[in-house]
Amino acid sequence: MKSKALLELLSDGQVHSGESLAAYLGVSRTAIWKQIRRAMDEGVEIATIRGRGYRLASRLDLLDRDSVLQCLLPSRREALSLTVLDEVDSTNAEVIRQIAAGAGEIPVAIADCQTAGRGRRGRVWQSPRGENLYLSMGLTFHGGFGVLDGLSLVLGVAVANALEQLGAPEVGLKWPNDIFLPDGKLGGILVELQGELEEGVVQVIVGIGLNVHMSRAEGVDQPWSSLARACPEIDWSRNQIAGAIIDAVLDTVSIFSDLGFQSFRELWQRRDIFMGKSLQARGGDVEGIGCGIDDNGNYQVRTADGIVPVRAGEISLREMQ
Ligand code: BTN
């Protein structure tokens, strides 16, 4: 966003004259006026107070690298390389580029908007500017692809725990790793694997998209929710949410690397939104009642012929209305 410095000045919610803004930023009053127009075109609500200046009509939740770092445990700050971008094609793609360029630490990318946000199963992830959280992390695992079984479910547990600690109630998980609130989908996790760079070393790119302030969604074909819509009493900060999620993911993944998926099965199960529901899988070939996950993270459907395990990536699971 070209007018970011201006918006930072306005973010205190006070009225600022065109003259003072121009003097502070070292530009003309006309340039300030143009930046105000551009910000308004990008969806920022700015009130013009006749004879006095400009004021933000509603609070702005700007992304800020230092503020995210402040929310992290001090030991974490040095372990990761955090990039906060105004705009990017996809934060997952950005992390992949950073790994290819030889990123030493854990690369983490957050963006204010994505122009080619990607979802699971080749879907587009709508990524409007300034409203939501788009965050990706590059994680390294040792022991080959086999050690990753169940990782994607474990990540869902980490994100759900972080959100609940920030005050979101009843965060559920829809197998394998969609984040749900009672009124609809709040976010999703996209896990992308890079080939083994050296024997047994696997790079995993974890992309997390969360609806934070979003109040309308075009082209979204299922019930959705956002943190601000579900909990309007909380002053949601994307920087704080990002910090909490980064910490939770790194803590959780470290336990997962030591103990494997088993220790998370019960934690995932408690958030299962499909438990006891009538489900359909494999395009309707399997019908039955949801009964949680097995030791390998497959979803289990109790059918008339017994329990049928449904594998992640293989098929989708739909609740029958
Ligand atoms: C899903 O389909 O439910 C997963 C969506 C994952 C979206 C996130 S937003 C940050 C990261 N960058 C992307 O391009 N996708 C993921």
Boltz pocket constraint, residues with backbone or C-beta under 6 A from the ligand:
constraints:
  - pocket:
      binder: B
      contacts: [[A, 89], [A, 90], [A, 91], [A, 92], [A, 93], [A, 114], [A, 116], [A, 117], [A, 118], [A, 119], [A, 120], [A, 121], [A, 123], [A, 125], [A, 133], [A, 134], [A, 135], [A, 136], [A, 178], [A, 187], [A, 188], [A, 189], [A, 190], [A, 206], [A, 207], [A, 208], [A, 209], [A, 210]]
      max_distance: 6.0
